[in-house]
Amino acid sequence: MDVSPIMVSTINSGRTHFEEADLDGLVHKVVSNGMFRASPEPVGGDVFLIAVPTPSRADSRPQN
């Protein structure tokens, strides 16, 4: 679930909006085979993924 229609559309097209090694390929695979989809509204499910940004310093090291 994401409140941004652009983010929902991006994920449902099998892409992501941030850099993570191999993530685009994995998202494309699970979206293509119907095992994952994003929604602008909460829906029932067995598993929920929550992703939040990690604050980073200027040298890209995590702040926490």
C-alpha positions in Angstrom: 0.0 0.0 0.0 1.2 3.4 -0.8 -0.7 6.7 -0.9 1.2 7.8 -4.0 -0.5 6.6 -7.3 2.9 6.9 -9.0 4.6 4.6 -6.5 1.7 2.0 -6.8 2.0 2.1 -10.6 5.8 1.9 -10.5 5.7 -1.2 -8.3 2.9 -2.8 -10.2 4.9 -2.4 -13.4 7.7 -4.5 -11.8 10.0 -1.7 -10.9 11.1 0.1 -7.7 11.8 3.8 -7.0 15.0 3.3 -5.0 18.3 1.6 -5.4 18.8 -1.9 -3.8 20.9 -4.6 -5.4 18.8 -7.1 -7.4 15.5 -5.6 -6.1 14.0 -4.6 -9.5 14.5 -8.1 -10.8 12.8 -9.7 -7.7 9.9 -7.2 -7.8 9.4 -7.8 -11.5 9.4 -11.6 -11.0 6.8 -11.6 -8.1 4.6 -9.0 -9.8 4.7 -10.9 -13.1 3.7 -14.2 -11.6 0.9 -12.6 -9.5 2.4 -13.1 -6.1 2.7 -9.4 -5.3 0.9 -6.2 -6.1 0.8 -2.7 -4.6 -2.4 -0.9 -3.8 -3.5 2.6 -2.9 -5.8 1.2 -0.2 -5.3 -1.4 2.5 -6.4 -4.9 1.5 -6.4 -8.2 3.3 -3.4 -10.4 3.0 -1.2 -13.0 4.7 2.0 -10.9 4.6 2.5 -7.2 4.7 5.9 -5.6 3.8 6.8 -2.3 5.4 9.7 -0.3 4.0 10.9 3.0 5.5 14.0 5.0 4.5 17.1 4.8 6.7 18.5 8.2 7.3 22.1 8.5 6.1 25.1 10.8 6.5 26.8 12.6 3.6 29.2 9.6 3.2 26.2 7.2 2.9 26.7 5.6 6.2 23.5 5.0 8.3 22.8 7.6 11.0 21.5 4.9 13.4 
